[in-house]
Amino acid sequence: MDKIFLHGMQAQTLIGVYEWERQNKQTIVFDLDIGIETPQVPTDDIGTTVHYGDVCARVRADVAARDFLLLESLAEHVARFLFESFDKIVWLRLRLCKPGILPDVREVGVEIERSRPAPLGRVSD
Ligand SMILES: Nc1nc2c(c(=O)[nH]1)N=C([C@H](O)[C@@H](O)CO)CN2
C-alpha cells in the first residue's frame, strides 16, 4: 500500500455544540493520510492513483454544505465520503483540529483511522 497525504488542509464547515458556534462556519484543519492500492506495474499515469487535488476539492465542497455537532461526526462522515468517492482508497487516517478553540492549548481535535469496509456478500456466499 502506498500513501498520499494532505496535511494542514483547511476547510470550512458549520460545527460545534454551542449556540455561538451554530452561527457561522469555522475553519477546520485536516491532516489526511490516504492508503491506496499500489499498481502492480509502476506507471506514470494519474489515472492509476488518486488525484490529491480532487480529494481536496471534493472534501471542501462536501463539508461546506453540511453541519455537525462534534468533530467525531465530521471525521466519520469524511471517512465514509472518501471511501464512497474514490474506489482506490483502501485505508485512511484523519486528524481534525479546531484552531484556537481552547485558550492556551496548541491543538485540539480528534484522530480516526479506518479501512475500507468489506463489500457485502451475497446471501448464498
Ligand atoms: N470530544 C469532543 N469534545 C468537544 C467537541 C467535540 O467536537 N468533540 N466540541 C466542543 C465544542 O463544540 C468546542 O468546539 C467549543 O469548546 C467541546 N468539546
The ligand as a Gaussian input file, in Angstrom:
#p B3LYP/6-31G(d) Opt

LIG

0 1
 N      -14.764000      15.202000      22.012000
 C      -15.245000      16.440000      21.690000
 N      -15.345000      17.368000      22.628000
 C      -15.827000      18.575000      22.312000
 C      -16.217000      18.873000      20.998000
 C      -16.071000      17.862000      20.018000
 O      -16.370000      18.049000      18.836000
 N      -15.586000      16.662000      20.397000
 N      -16.686000      20.126000      20.703000
 C      -16.818000      21.065000      21.627000
 C      -17.272000      22.418000      21.277000
 O      -18.044000      22.441000      20.124000
 C      -15.974000      23.239000      21.169000
 O      -15.657000      23.461000      19.832000
 C      -16.063000      24.541000      21.896000
 O      -15.356000      24.443000      23.096000
 C      -16.478000      20.841000      23.023000
 N      -15.942000      19.524000      23.271000

